[in-house]
Amino acid sequence: MSFLDLENKNILVFGVANKKSVAYHIGKTLEAEGANVIYVVRSEARKEALSKKLSPSAIYVCDVEDQEEIDRLGKTVADEIKVVHGMVHSIAFANYSAGPKPFHETSKADFLQAIDVSCFSLINLSNAFKQVFSPKASVVTVSISTTRMAAENYGYMAPAKAALDSAVCFLAKSFSSFSEVRFNSVNPGLLKTSASAGIPGYLDSYLHAENLTLRKKAVATQEVANTAVFLLSERSSGINSQGIVLDAGMSINYFDSAIVKKATRPD
């Protein structure tokens, strides 16, 4: 038996867009551990595009902005899968199509959509599946290493992630009244994903962050997946309502002598 004891456990994985997605790496790592992974993607087109990559695992479709689709998925899972031992929420969206703007110019529509997709969807999905979660199920979402760093190009997505971090705590408390279902997040530093590539100026930020890590090597998506899979297992049973930061030491290394020298004496 594997140390993680995930064999034959039913795990819902939301948020695969392509092979670079955090959710994709989590799903494939779960499969390697013998779990039954049930993927949920945003659209029929995405399901078709990913069918070969995710085969033979089941793939369902649900746009989390559509309440009817969430309700339908909840019923389908209850009818067909019966019990869910874990759920991965790796869903986020911010509309950067107009390019970077000062934070104070954020539109109400963009801000509320980011909150709806990136944060409220976790609350909504957790509620939709509460009847099929096993008594000790584990729910894991994907946040960021810090929401206290005002990166101009990241904009209103950071407040959305701050709301997500808070929602993890409130969901853990709320579910504790009738179950032992746990809620945690993995909070990585900057990653190479397709979603991050859509953030204006992301590459420069990524390279700077990599230089700030203690090992001078950025966090890999697989490292995030490994931590998420651990949190989904009962080996992490004592961890609840936490955000596990994966930043390779970046947060303690802002005054690295080489970085300071480069910034103050570039020549």
Number of C-alpha atoms within 10 A of each C-alpha: 7 8 10 17 14 25 15 13 20 23 26 22 25 26 18 25 20 18 15 16 22 27 27 24 22 25 28 18 18 27 17 12 19 17 19 21 25 21 23 22 21 18 13 14 11 15 19 11 13 17 14 10 13 20 9 10 15 13 21 19 19 21 17 21 15 10 14 12 14 20 15 14 20 20 16 13 18 17 11 8 12 14 19 24 24 26 26 25 24 22 23 20 17 21 16 16 9 6 11 17 15 10 14 8 9 13 11 9 9 16 18 15 18 22 22 19 18 25 26 20 22 25 15 16 19 19 14 19 20 17 14 18 25 18 16 16 25 27 27 26 24 26 29 22 20 18 16 9 9 13 13 14 18 20 20 25 22 20 17 25 23 17 17 24 25 14 19 25 18 15 20 20 17 12 16 12 9 10 15 18 24 29 28 26 27 24 23 22 25 23 24 17 16 14 16 16 13 15 18 16 15 17 16 10 14 18 14 15 23 21 19 24 21 16 12 15 14 24 22 18 21 17 14 24 23 16 18 28 22 16 26 27 20 18 13 14 16 8 15 20 19 18 24 20 19 21 26 21 17 21 17 12 15 14 11 14 10 10 16 12 12 10 10 8 8 8 6
